[in-house]
């Protein structure tokens, strides 16, 4: 019996070791401007096949150091980003900028600090507070579950430097400007403009070719965030998920939010329920039927929009 227990324990240990990973498989760096590189991650939700990696980590090269934006969903994803960084520069990473609370964007902080212990990690004060209040561990456990243990070893390295709307940061001759839209995707959001490159990082306030979860957010606030981004007038926009591009990236997502919310508001006045609204609104969003996540999120978005319309009615 003891021998059986020992053998079973060893099998469990080795099966666990085969699942947990040291590094996410390589994804290419796309150079989108003179100083800015982006890894455009898969569009699917975190899973075993994509090893939990799905966002768009970015590298901004300054004259004397590197600034990272959203280094990914795990220690393993962050290590992949550090490996790709080595292929273009030997400069140290001085700053990491996190766009919001959702851990698929920032749990890679650990991998950066593993290599550069003096790195400064910046985020919206509400994101820092929410992470400290327990949201960080929720995301660590979620990534572990969704990847069946591949992200084991990931620790939540919470940002320690708060930045607010209108703040600016200069690193190695490159200016960064911060925009904090109220009540947008997660209510902890920060959009980041790289002024000299005319590039803007949008976090999950804007997605392209993927439909966002809106459980923590506001349709009206997200539309306002899109308007802020368009007003900045950058040449290139980097969404939280999906390909980077010009203003079409922002306009497409804003259009989805606007159509869905306003049609829900109109049908709400007609006293229709969510399941009655769904077949009426769906044709208006035909341009988005092929976007990743549309089928899983569309119905839920209607229900969430109804709640927001109700709240705005008082």
C-alpha positions as CSV (number, residue, x, y, z in Angstrom):
1,X,0.0,0.0,0.0
2,X,2.8,2.4,0.9
3,X,4.5,1.6,-2.4
4,X,1.3,2.4,-4.3
5,X,1.0,5.7,-2.5
6,X,4.6,6.6,-3.4
7,X,4.2,5.6,-7.0
8,X,0.9,7.6,-7.3
9,X,2.6,10.6,-5.7
10,X,5.5,10.5,-8.2
11,X,3.0,10.2,-11.1
12,X,1.1,13.2,-9.8
13,X,4.4,15.2,-9.4
14,X,5.6,14.4,-12.9
15,X,2.2,15.1,-14.5
16,X,2.2,18.4,-12.8
17,X,5.7,19.2,-13.9
18,X,4.8,18.5,-17.5
19,X,1.9,20.9,-17.3
20,X,3.6,23.8,-15.6
21,X,5.8,25.8,-18.1
22,X,9.0,27.8,-18.0
23,X,8.1,30.1,-20.9
24,X,5.2,30.7,-23.3
25,X,6.1,29.7,-26.9
26,X,7.6,32.5,-28.9
27,X,5.4,35.1,-30.6
28,X,7.0,37.6,-33.0
29,X,7.7,41.2,-32.2
30,X,6.0,43.6,-34.7
31,X,7.8,46.9,-35.1
32,X,5.0,49.4,-35.5
33,X,7.1,52.6,-35.3
34,X,10.7,53.7,-34.9
35,X,10.7,52.9,-31.1
36,X,7.7,50.8,-30.5
37,X,7.3,47.0,-30.8
38,X,4.2,45.0,-30.1
39,X,3.6,41.2,-29.7
40,X,0.0,40.8,-31.0
41,X,-1.3,37.9,-28.9
42,X,-4.0,35.3,-29.8
43,X,-7.6,36.5,-29.7
44,X,-9.1,33.6,-27.8
45,X,-9.7,33.6,-24.1
46,X,-6.8,32.1,-22.0
47,X,-6.7,28.4,-22.4
48,X,-4.3,25.4,-22.5
49,X,-3.5,25.8,-26.2
50,X,-2.4,29.4,-26.0
51,X,-0.8,28.8,-22.6
52,X,-2.8,31.7,-21.1
53,X,-1.3,34.3,-23.4
54,X,-3.7,36.6,-25.3
55,X,-2.9,40.3,-24.8
56,X,-0.6,42.7,-26.7
57,X,2.6,43.3,-24.7
58,X,4.7,46.2,-26.0
59,X,8.2,47.5,-25.8
60,X,9.1,51.2,-26.2
61,X,12.8,51.8,-26.7
62,X,14.2,55.1,-25.3
63,X,17.7,56.4,-25.5
64,X,18.9,54.8,-22.3
65,X,16.3,52.2,-21.3
66,X,13.2,50.2,-22.2
67,X,9.6,50.9,-21.1
68,X,7.2,47.9,-21.2
69,X,3.4,48.2,-21.5
70,X,1.3,45.2,-20.2
71,X,3.9,42.4,-20.1
72,X,1.3,39.6,-20.2
73,X,-0.7,37.1,-18.2
74,X,1.8,35.1,-16.3
75,X,5.5,34.7,-15.3
76,X,5.8,32.5,-18.4
77,X,4.4,35.1,-20.7
78,X,6.6,37.8,-19.2
79,X,9.7,35.6,-19.7
80,X,8.8,35.2,-23.4
81,X,8.5,38.9,-23.7
82,X,12.0,39.3,-22.0
83,X,13.4,36.8,-24.4
84,X,12.0,38.7,-27.4
85,X,13.4,42.0,-26.0
86,X,16.9,40.5,-26.0
87,X,16.6,40.1,-29.8
88,X,16.4,43.8,-30.3
89,X,18.1,45.5,-27.4
90,X,20.4,45.1,-24.5
91,X,19.1,48.1,-22.6
92,X,17.7,47.6,-19.2
93,X,13.9,47.9,-18.5
94,X,13.4,50.9,-16.3
95,X,9.6,51.1,-16.3
96,X,6.5,48.9,-16.7
97,X,3.1,50.5,-17.4
98,X,0.0,48.5,-16.6
99,X,-3.2,49.6,-18.2
100,X,-5.8,48.1,-15.9
101,X,-6.7,45.4,-13.3
102,X,-7.4,42.4,-15.5
103,X,-4.5,40.0,-14.9
104,X,-4.1,38.8,-18.4
105,X,-2.3,42.1,-19.0
106,X,-0.1,42.5,-15.9
107,X,0.8,39.3,-14.2
108,X,3.9,39.2,-16.4
109,X,5.3,42.0,-14.1
110,X,7.0,39.3,-12.1
111,X,9.2,38.2,-15.1
112,X,10.4,41.8,-15.7
113,X,11.3,42.3,-12.0
114,X,13.0,38.9,-12.0
115,X,15.5,40.3,-14.4
116,X,15.4,44.0,-13.5
117,X,14.7,44.2,-9.7
118,X,14.9,48.0,-9.7
119,X,12.1,48.4,-12.3
120,X,9.3,50.9,-11.5
121,X,5.8,49.6,-12.1
122,X,3.1,52.2,-12.7
123,X,-0.7,52.0,-12.8
124,X,-3.9,53.8,-12.0
125,X,-4.3,54.2,-8.2
126,X,-7.7,52.4,-8.4
127,X,-6.0,49.4,-10.1
128,X,-3.4,49.3,-7.3
129,X,-6.0,49.5,-4.6
130,X,-8.2,46.8,-6.2
131,X,-5.2,44.5,-6.7
132,X,-4.2,44.8,-3.1
133,X,-7.8,44.2,-2.0
134,X,-7.8,40.7,-3.4
135,X,-8.3,41.0,-7.2
136,X,-4.7,40.1,-7.8
137,X,-5.0,36.6,-6.3
138,X,-8.3,36.1,-8.1
139,X,-6.5,36.5,-11.4
140,X,-3.5,34.2,-10.4
141,X,-6.0,31.4,-9.6
142,X,-8.0,32.0,-12.7
143,X,-5.0,31.8,-15.0
144,X,-3.9,28.6,-13.2
145,X,-7.4,27.1,-13.8
146,X,-7.8,28.2,-17.4
147,X,-4.3,26.8,-18.4
148,X,-4.6,23.7,-16.2
149,X,-1.5,24.6,-14.3
150,X,0.8,26.0,-17.0
151,X,1.1,29.3,-15.2
152,X,2.1,27.8,-11.9
153,X,4.8,29.9,-10.1
154,X,3.2,33.2,-11.2
155,X,3.0,35.7,-8.4
156,X,1.1,39.0,-8.5
157,X,3.6,41.8,-8.5
158,X,1.4,44.7,-7.8
159,X,2.4,48.2,-9.2
160,X,3.8,50.5,-6.6
161,X,3.7,53.9,-8.4
162,X,0.4,55.5,-9.0
163,X,-0.3,57.7,-12.1
164,X,-3.4,59.8,-12.7
165,X,-5.2,61.4,-15.6
166,X,-3.0,64.1,-17.2
167,X,0.2,62.9,-15.7
168,X,3.3,62.8,-17.9
169,X,6.5,60.7,-17.7
170,X,9.7,61.3,-19.6
171,X,12.1,58.4,-20.0
172,X,15.3,58.6,-22.1
173,X,13.9,61.5,-24.2
174,X,10.5,59.9,-24.8
175,X,7.4,61.5,-23.4
176,X,4.5,59.4,-22.2
177,X,1.1,60.9,-21.4
178,X,-1.6,59.2,-19.3
179,X,-5.3,59.3,-19.8
180,X,-7.7,57.8,-17.2
181,X,-11.2,57.6,-18.6
182,X,-13.8,57.3,-15.8
183,X,-16.0,54.3,-15.6
184,X,-14.8,52.7,-18.8
185,X,-13.7,49.0,-19.3
186,X,-12.8,48.2,-15.7
187,X,-13.0,51.5,-13.8
188,X,-9.2,51.1,-13.2
189,X,-8.2,52.1,-16.7
190,X,-5.2,54.0,-18.1
191,X,-4.5,54.8,-21.7
192,X,-1.0,55.8,-22.6
193,X,0.2,58.0,-25.4
194,X,3.8,57.8,-26.6
195,X,3.9,61.4,-27.8
196,X,7.0,61.3,-30.0
197,X,5.9,58.2,-31.8
198,X,2.2,59.2,-32.2
199,X,1.3,55.8,-30.7
200,X,-1.5,55.3,-28.1
201,X,-1.9,52.2,-26.0
202,X,-5.6,51.7,-25.3
203,X,-5.8,48.8,-22.8
204,X,-9.1,47.1,-23.0
205,X,-11.0,50.3,-23.5
206,X,-10.7,49.4,-27.1
207,X,-10.4,45.9,-28.7
208,X,-10.2,45.1,-32.4
209,X,-11.5,41.9,-34.0
210,X,-12.4,40.8,-30.5
211,X,-15.5,41.5,-28.4
212,X,-14.6,42.5,-24.8
213,X,-16.1,41.2,-21.6
214,X,-18.0,44.2,-20.0
215,X,-18.8,42.7,-16.6
216,X,-16.7,45.3,-14.8
217,X,-17.3,48.2,-17.2
218,X,-19.7,50.7,-18.6
219,X,-20.9,51.1,-22.2
220,X,-21.3,54.9,-21.9
221,X,-17.9,55.2,-20.2
222,X,-16.2,53.0,-22.8
223,X,-17.7,55.1,-25.6
224,X,-16.3,58.2,-23.8
225,X,-12.9,56.5,-23.6
226,X,-13.0,55.9,-27.4
227,X,-13.8,59.6,-27.9
228,X,-10.8,60.6,-25.8
229,X,-8.5,58.3,-27.8
230,X,-9.8,59.7,-31.1
231,X,-9.4,63.3,-29.8
232,X,-5.7,62.6,-29.2
233,X,-5.4,61.9,-32.9
234,X,-2.5,59.4,-32.8
235,X,-1.3,57.8,-36.0
236,X,-1.3,54.3,-34.5
237,X,-3.5,52.8,-31.8
238,X,-2.7,49.6,-30.0
239,X,-5.8,47.9,-28.6
240,X,-5.7,45.6,-25.6
241,X,-6.4,42.7,-27.9
242,X,-6.3,42.5,-31.7
243,X,-4.2,44.1,-34.4
244,X,-2.9,47.6,-34.1
245,X,-3.8,50.3,-36.7
246,X,-5.1,53.7,-37.4
247,X,-8.3,55.4,-36.1
248,X,-10.4,52.6,-37.6
249,X,-9.4,50.5,-34.7
250,X,-11.1,52.9,-32.3
251,X,-14.0,53.8,-34.5
252,X,-14.9,50.2,-35.1
253,X,-15.1,49.3,-31.5
254,X,-16.9,52.6,-30.6
255,X,-19.5,51.8,-33.3
256,X,-20.2,48.4,-31.8
257,X,-20.7,49.9,-28.3
258,X,-22.8,52.7,-29.6
259,X,-25.2,50.5,-31.7
260,X,-25.7,47.9,-29.0
261,X,-26.3,50.4,-26.1
262,X,-28.6,52.7,-28.0
263,X,-30.7,49.9,-29.5
264,X,-31.0,48.4,-26.0
265,X,-32.1,51.7,-24.7
266,X,-34.7,52.1,-27.4
267,X,-36.1,48.6,-26.9
268,X,-36.1,49.1,-23.2
269,X,-38.5,52.0,-23.7
270,X,-40.7,49.6,-25.6
271,X,-40.6,47.3,-22.5
272,X,-38.9,44.4,-24.3
273,X,-36.9,41.8,-22.4
274,X,-33.3,40.9,-23.2
275,X,-34.2,37.7,-25.1
276,X,-36.7,39.6,-27.1
277,X,-34.1,42.3,-28.0
278,X,-31.5,39.8,-29.1
279,X,-32.8,38.9,-32.6
280,X,-33.7,42.5,-33.2
281,X,-30.3,43.9,-32.4
282,X,-28.2,41.1,-34.0
283,X,-28.6,42.2,-37.6
284,X,-27.4,45.7,-36.8
285,X,-24.1,44.2,-35.6
286,X,-23.5,42.0,-38.6
287,X,-20.1,43.6,-39.1
288,X,-19.0,42.1,-35.8
289,X,-20.4,38.5,-36.1
290,X,-16.9,37.2,-37.1
291,X,-15.1,39.0,-34.2
292,X,-13.7,36.6,-31.6
293,X,-16.0,36.4,-28.6
294,X,-19.1,37.8,-30.3
295,X,-21.3,34.7,-29.8
296,X,-20.3,34.3,-26.2
297,X,-20.6,38.0,-25.2
298,X,-23.4,39.4,-27.4
299,X,-26.3,38.2,-25.2
300,X,-24.6,39.1,-22.0
301,X,-23.8,42.6,-23.3
302,X,-27.5,43.1,-23.9
303,X,-28.3,42.1,-20.3
304,X,-25.5,44.3,-19.0
305,X,-26.6,47.3,-21.1
306,X,-30.2,46.9,-19.8
307,X,-28.8,47.3,-16.2
308,X,-26.9,50.4,-17.3
309,X,-29.9,51.9,-19.0
310,X,-31.9,51.3,-15.8
311,X,-29.2,52.9,-13.7
312,X,-29.1,55.9,-15.9
313,X,-32.9,56.2,-15.8
314,X,-32.9,57.3,-12.1
